[in-house]
Amino acid sequence: MTESGWAKTLASATEMETELRDDGWEVITVRAGHVAPEPPAHGDTDRFGLVYLAQGEDADNFTNAVERAAFDGYEVFNRRKGEDLFVLTRLTDAERDLAVLLVGAVNLAHAGNLAAAARKRGVMYSHVQLLDGTHLSSFRHDDPSDFLPEDV
C-alpha cells in the first residue's frame, strides 16, 4: 500500500521541523484543517490567496510566533496527486531562528480563478485564520508560480 499525499506531506513537515530544531530553530507548525483557494473579490474584500484554517494549540502557537517575528524568507514545497495539491510553506525569520510551517491540501478544481489572479498580479498570499473567520496573519509571496501548477 502506498502512502497518501497527505501522509507524505505530514511526514515531510515533521522531518523539516526536526531538522530545523536540531539546528537550533524554534518551529511552529500549522497543520491546517482546511485550505481554501480564495480568488479576489470573494466575500467582502479583494483579499486573495491560500487560506489556511488553524485550530486549537496550532493557532495559539502561531499567533504568539507572529507577534514577535519579522518573516524575511519563504520556501514552498508541494506535491500533486490528481486534483489535490499538498502544500508545505516554510516562513522564516532568520534573525530570530524562528520558522513557521504551513501545511495543507488544496483542491485544484477550485483554484483556477485564484491562479489566474495571482499570475496577473505577480504575487500570492497565504492567510491564516480561525474557523469563525478571525484573521490571524497574512504573508506576501513574490512568486505565485511556487504555489500553483501552470495547468491550473
MARZA-977537 format. One record per residue: residue in one letter; chain; z, y, x of N, C-alpha, C in turn. Coordinates in steps of 0.001 Angstrom, whole numbers, plus 524288, in hexadecimal, padded with zeros to 5 digits. Example, Ala and Ser with C-alpha at 12.3 -4.5 7.8 and 13.67 -1.06 7.14 Angstrom:
  residu  chaine    n_z    n_y    n_x   ca_z   ca_y   ca_x    c_z    c_y    c_x
       A       A  81E78  7E9C6  83386  81E78  7EE6C  8300C  81E78  7F31C  83390
       S       A  81BA8  7F736  83232  81BE4  7FBDC  83566  81EBE  8001E  83264
END
This chain:
  residu  chaine    n_z    n_y    n_x   ca_z   ca_y   ca_x    c_z    c_y    c_x
       M       A  80000  7FB63  80348  80000  80000  80000  80000  804DC  80375
       T       A  7FCAF  8089D  80220  7FC71  80D62  8053C  80056  8115F  80338
       E       A  80202  814A7  806C9  805B6  818BE  80575  802DF  81D15  80283
       S       A  80549  81F2E  7FE73  802D3  82353  7FB60  80268  8285B  7FE8A
       G       A  7FEF2  82BCA  7FCC8  7FE5A  830DA  7FF5A  8035E  833F6  7FF4B
       W       A  8064B  8339F  7FAF6  80B34  8367D  7FA99  80F2C  83441  7FE6F
       A       A  80F8A  82F1C  7FEAD  8133A  82C9B  8024D  811E0  82DF6  807F3
       K       A  80CDD  82E04  8093A  80B37  82F6B  80E88  80C88  83518  80FC1
       T       A  80BD4  8387A  80BE8  80D00  83DFF  80CB3  812D7  83ECF  80D7F
       L       A  815FF  83C31  80A5D  81BAB  83C84  80B11  81D4F  83A65  81062
       A       A  81AE0  83619  8120C  81C1B  833E5  8172F  81A95  837B1  81B85
       S       A  81614  83A44  81AFC  8146A  83E26  81EDC  8183D  842B8  81F0E
       A       A  81A10  8446F  81A82  81DCC  848BC  81A53  822EC  84731  81CED
       T       A  824BB  8427B  81BEC  82997  8409B  81E4E  82907  84038  82436
       E       A  8248D  83E55  825FF  8238B  83DEE  82B9F  82364  84363  82E20
       M       A  820BA  8470C  82B9A  8205E  84C5D  82DA4  825CD  84EE3  82DBE
       E       A  828CD  84E18  829A6  82E1B  85029  82957  8316C  84E15  82DDC
       T       A  83112  84913  82EDF  8340D  846A6  8331E  83275  848D1  83866
       E       A  82D5B  84944  8395B  82B71  84B56  83E57  82D45  850EF  83F39
       L       A  82CE5  85427  83B2C  82E9B  85995  83BAF  83477  859E3  83CBA
       R       A  8377A  856D9  839E6  83D2F  856E2  83AB1  83E90  854FE  8402F
       D       A  83BCA  85105  84205  83CB7  84F17  84758  83B93  8534C  84B67
       D       A  83808  856E8  84A17  836B9  85B41  84D94  83A45  86003  84CBB
       G       A  83E4D  85F6A  8497A  84214  86398  848B5  84107  86735  8441D
       W       A  83D42  865FE  840D9  83BF2  86951  83C67  83F5D  86800  837B5
       E       A  84074  86BEE  83496  842AA  86B22  82F67  83E04  86A4C  82BBF
       V       A  83E50  86662  8286B  839E8  8651F  82501  83BCB  864B8  81F5A
       I       A  8390A  86771  81BEE  839F5  86729  81652  8350F  864CB  813EA
       T       A  835B2  860A9  810EC  8313A  85E18  80E7D  8318E  85EA8  80896
       V       A  82D4E  86093  80652  82CCD  860F3  800A6  828F3  85CC6  7FEF8
       R       A  82AFC  858B2  7FC95  827B4  85497  7FA58  826DB  85619  7F4A8
       A       A  82277  858AA  7F3BE  82179  85AFC  7EE9E  820F6  856CE  7EA6A
       G       A  8239B  857C4  7E610  82319  85447  7E198  81DAB  854A6  7DF30
       H       A  81B16  8590C  7E017  815D6  859EA  7DE09  81365  85E5D  7E12C
       V       A  80E46  85E0B  7E21C  80B65  86253  7E491  806C2  8638F  7E10B
       A       A  8064E  86871  7DF84  80209  86A11  7DC1A  7FE74  86DD9  7DEE9
       P       A  7F94F  86D02  7DE82  7F59C  870DD  7E07F  7F538  87545  7DC7D
       E       A  7F6A8  879FB  7DE06  7F6BC  87E63  7DA69  7F283  88246  7DBE0
       P       A  7EE6F  882D6  7D8A6  7EA5D  886B6  7D9BE  7EC3F  88C2C  7D853
       P       A  7E994  8904C  7DA35  7EB0A  895A3  7D8B9  7EAAF  89654  7D2CA
       A       A  7EDC7  89A05  7D0D9  7EDCB  89B5F  7CB48  7EF8B  896CE  7C7DE
       H       A  7F276  89332  7CA16  7F4BC  88EF0  7C708  7FA4A  89095  7C5B0
       G       A  7FB09  8924C  7C0F3  80030  8943B  7BF7C  80059  89A26  7BFA0
       D       A  804EA  89C3E  7C0EF  805C4  8A1E0  7C0A6  80422  8A4E5  7C584
       T       A  802C3  8A240  7C9B7  80189  8A4FA  7CE90  7FC5A  8A319  7D0C9
       D       A  7FABE  8A591  7D504  7F60F  8A3EF  7D7D0  7F782  8A06B  7DC6C
       R       A  7FC48  89E74  7DC60  7FE21  89AEA  7E07B  7FAB6  89600  7E06E
       F       A  7F9B3  893E7  7E512  7F6D4  88EFC  7E55D  7F8C1  88BE1  7EA08
       G       A  7F78F  886DE  7EA03  7F90D  88374  7EE4D  7FB37  87E56  7EC56
       L       A  7FDB3  87B90  7EFD6  8003D  876A4  7EE6E  805E6  877D8  7ED15
       V       A  80796  87611  7E894  80CDD  87714  7E6AE  81005  8720A  7E710
       Y       A  81407  87235  7EA5D  8176F  86DBE  7EB47  81C60  86E64  7E7FC
       L       A  81DBD  86A5E  7E506  82294  86A82  7E203  826E5  867FA  7E537
       A       A  82AAD  86B30  7E6AE  82F22  86949  7E9B4  83394  86809  7E5F5
       Q       A  836D9  86459  7E789  83B16  862B5  7E422  84017  861F5  7E73E
       G       A  8446E  86293  7E48F  84989  86136  7E69A  84AC2  86346  7EC00
       E       A  84CA2  85FC2  7EF4C  84E44  86121  7F499  849B6  86334  7F7D9
       D       A  844F6  86118  7F704  8405F  8631D  7F9CF  83FB8  868F2  7F8C6
       A       A  8403C  86A7E  7F3DA  83F8E  87002  7F26B  843C7  8735D  7F4E9
       D       A  8489A  87192  7F4C6  84CEB  87490  7F717  84C33  87530  7FCFB
       N       A  84B00  870F1  7FFB1  84A33  87128  8055E  8458D  8749C  806C3
       F       A  84171  87439  803B0  83CCC  8776B  8048D  83E20  87D36  80409
       T       A  840D2  87E9D  7FFE0  84235  88415  7FEF6  84582  88639  80371
       N       A  84943  88335  80533  84C8E  884E6  80996  8495F  885AB  80E8B
       A       A  845A5  88240  80F96  84267  882B1  81447  83ED9  88775  81401
       V       A  83C6C  88852  80F8F  838BC  88CA6  80EF4  83B74  891E9  80F8C
       E       A  8404F  8923E  80DDD  84333  89726  80E3B  84417  898D9  813DD
       R       A  84420  89528  81788  8453E  8969F  81CFB  84099  895DD  8209F
       A       A  83C27  89474  81E89  837AB  89340  821DD  8335C  89759  82170
       A       A  83030  8977F  82586  82B5E  89A8C  82599  8271D  896C9  82762
       F       A  824BD  89420  823AA  820F4  89013  824FF  81C18  89284  82761
       D       A  81AB2  8909B  82C08  81654  892DF  82EEE  81200  88EF2  83016
       G       A  81273  88A4E  82E0D  80E5B  88670  82EF7  80E61  8824C  82AB8
       Y       A  809F5  87FB0  82A39  80996  87B55  8268A  80569  87786  8285D
       E       A  80604  872AE  826B3  8020C  86EA2  8276C  801CF  86B7A  82275
       V       A  7FD27  869AF  8211D  7FC62  866A1  81C5D  7FA5A  86140  81DDE
       F       A  7FCBC  85D5B  81B96  7FB1A  857F1  81C5D  7FA28  855BF  816E8
       N       A  7F580  853A4  815FC  7F4A8  8515B  810DB  7F177  84C60  81138
       R       A  7F1D9  84972  80D18  7EEED  8448D  80CA5  7ED22  84428  80705
       R       A  7E848  842A7  8066B  7E5F8  8424F  80135  7E555  83CA1  7FFA3
       K       A  7E698  83B9D  7FAC6  7E5C3  8366C  7F87F  7E393  83752  7F308
       G       A  7DE66  836DD  7F28A  7DBE4  837F4  7ED8E  7DC7E  83DAA  7EC1D
       E       A  7DEA1  83EAA  7E781  7DF7F  843FE  7E5A5  7E4D9  8461E  7E72F
       D       A  7E7DC  84303  7EA0A  7ED06  844BE  7EBBC  7ECDE  84697  7F162
       L       A  7EF25  84B1B  7F253  7EFAB  84D2D  7F798  7F57A  84D7E  7F8C8
       F       A  7F714  84AB9  7FCD0  7FC84  84AA7  7FE79  7FD0D  84E8C  802E6
       V       A  80071  85279  8021E  800C6  856EC  805A6  8062B  85736  80836
       L       A  80610  85843  80D47  80ACA  8594F  81049  809C0  85E5F  81344
       T       A  80C97  86272  811E3  80C06  86789  8147C  810FA  8689E  8178B
       R       A  8104B  869AF  81C9E  814BD  86AFA  81FFF  814A0  870D3  8210B
       L       A  818BF  87383  81F63  81978  87919  82059  81D86  8799D  8249C
       T       A  81C8F  87D01  82869  82029  87D59  82CD2  821D3  882ED  82DFC
       D       A  826AF  8835F  82F9B  828E6  88823  831C9  82A78  88695  8375A
       A       A  826F6  88794  83B0A  827B4  885C7  8406E  82C6D  88852  8430E
       E       A  82D9D  88D25  841B8  8320A  88FCD  84424  8373F  88D41  842B0
       R       A  83796  88B52  83DED  83C6F  888E6  83C0E  83C4D  882F5  83C42
       D       A  837F1  880B9  83E23  83748  87B04  83E15  83882  878DC  838AD
       L       A  835EE  87B28  834CF  836B4  879B0  82F57  83173  8783F  82CFB
       A       A  8313F  873CE  82A61  82C6C  87211  827DE  82D88  87095  82236
       V       A  829CF  871C3  81EE6  829E5  87003  81979  8251D  86C91  818B5
       L       A  825FE  867FF  81680  821BE  86476  8153B  8211A  86463  80F50
       L       A  81C72  865C8  80D7C  81B25  8657B  807EE  817DF  86095  8072B
       V       A  819B5  85D17  803E7  81730  85803  8032F  815E3  85758  7FD6A
       G       A  810FC  855F6  7FC4D  80F91  8552C  7F6DB  80A3B  852C1  7F639
       A       A  808CF  851F4  7F156  803B9  84FB5  7EFFC  80119  8533A  7EBF9
       V       A  7FC03  85415  7ECBA  7F8F6  85782  7E955  7F498  85451  7E6DE
       N       A  7F3DA  854F6  7E1C7  7EF79  85282  7DF18  7EABF  85616  7DFC9
       L       A  7E6F8  85454  7E2CF  7E270  85796  7E412  7DEE6  8589A  7DF63
       A       A  7DF4E  8556F  7DB57  7DC26  8564E  7D6A7  7DD62  85B95  7D42C
       H       A  7E201  85DBD  7D55B  7E3A8  862B6  7D31A  7E3AA  86727  7D71B
       A       A  7E156  86647  7DBB0  7E1B7  86A18  7DFF1  7DCC3  86D3D  7E0E5
       G       A  7D8AC  86C69  7DDF7  7D3AF  86F03  7DEF3  7D3F1  874EA  7DED1
       N       A  7D66E  87724  7DACC  7D6CA  87CDD  7DA5C  7DA12  87F2E  7DEC0
       L       A  7DE3D  87C7B  7E02C  7E177  87E50  7E48C  7DE55  87E29  7E999
       A       A  7DB95  879E3  7EA97  7D887  8795D  7EF66  7D479  87DB0  7EFCE
       A       A  7D1B9  87EC0  7EB8F  7CDB2  882D9  7EB95  7D01B  8882E  7ECBB
       A       A  7D483  8895F  7EA3B  7D716  88E6C  7EB11  7D91A  88EF0  7F0A3
       A       A  7DB6B  88ACD  7F2AF  7DD88  88AFC  7F7FE  7D929  88BC5  7FBFA
       R       A  7D4D1  8890F  7FB41  7D069  889B8  7FEDC  7CE3C  88F41  7FE8D
       K       A  7CDAF  8914D  7F9D7  7CB8E  8968D  7F922  7CF1F  89AA7  7FBA3
       R       A  7D439  899FD  7FB16  7D7FD  89DC7  7FD17  7D982  89CC0  802C7
       G       A  7D844  89813  804B7  7D970  896D2  80A23  7DF33  8961C  80B46
       V       A  7E22B  894A0  80750  7E7C9  893F9  807F2  7E9BD  88FF5  803F8
       M       A  7EE04  88D6D  8054A  7F099  889C2  801B8  7F664  88AF9  801D8
       Y       A  7F90C  889C4  7FDAB  7FEB1  88A86  7FD59  80157  88569  7FBDD
       S       A  80615  884D2  7FDC1  80997  880B4  7FBF4  80E2A  88379  7F95E
       H       A  80F55  881E5  7F49D  813B0  88424  7F1AE  81798  87FC9  7F0A9
       V       A  81C8E  88104  7F122  820A8  87D40  7EFF2  823E0  87F8B  7EB80
       Q       A  82487  87C63  7E771  82781  87E34  7E2F4  82A7F  879B3  7E083
       L       A  82DFC  87B23  7DD03  830F8  87745  7DA15  82DF1  875CC  7D525
       L       A  82F80  871A4  7D2AB  82CF0  86FD0  7CDF0  82CFD  873F8  7C9A4
       D       A  83111  87722  7C966  8316D  87B36  7C560  82E0C  87FFF  7C6A6
       G       A  82B26  87FCB  7CAFA  827B0  88417  7CC7A  82A19  887F9  7D03F
       T       A  82F04  8874B  7D19F  8318D  88ADA  7D556  82ECB  88A7F  7DA98
       H       A  82CCE  88EE6  7DC58  829F0  88F2E  7E151  82DCA  88F43  7E5DD
       L       A  82D0D  88BC6  7E9AA  83077  88B9B  7EE39  82E0D  88E47  7F2F1
       S       A  82901  88D63  7F3DF  8265B  88FE7  7F844  82086  88EB4  7F817
       S       A  81D87  891ED  7FAE6  817E1  8911C  7FB71  81665  891C9  80127
       F       A  81254  88F0C  802B5  8106C  88F39  80816  80A89  89008  80802
       R       A  808B4  89381  80B48  80316  8949A  80BC8  800E7  89154  81041
       H       A  7FC51  88F11  80F4D  7F99C  88BFA  8133F  7F418  88E33  813DE
       D       A  7F297  88F4B  818B4  7EDA5  891F7  819B7  7E8D3  88E82  8199A
       D       A  7E970  8896C  81926  7E4DF  885F9  81910  7E53D  8822A  81481
       P       A  7E2B9  8837B  8101B  7E311  8800D  80B91  7E082  87AB9  80C6C
       S       A  7DD02  87A4F  8102E  7DA62  8754D  8111F  7DE2C  87123  81313
       D       A  7E2B7  872C7  8150F  7E6A8  86EFE  816BA  7E8F9  86C07  8121E
       F       A  7E89E  86E43  80D78  7EB72  86C2B  808F6  7E833  868C3  8055E
       L       A  7E37F  86A63  80413  7E065  8678F  80030  7DB35  865D3  8027B
       P       A  7D98C  86117  8014E  7D487  85F25  8035D  7CFF7  86293  80183
       E       A  7CBD4  862A5  8048C  7C740  865E5  8034D  7C493  86462  7FE35
       D       A  7C514  85F7C  7FC99  7C257  85DBE  7F7E0  7C573  85EBF  7F2DB
       V       A  7C99B  861D5  7F342  7CCA6  86320  7EE85  7CB10  86885  7ECB0
END
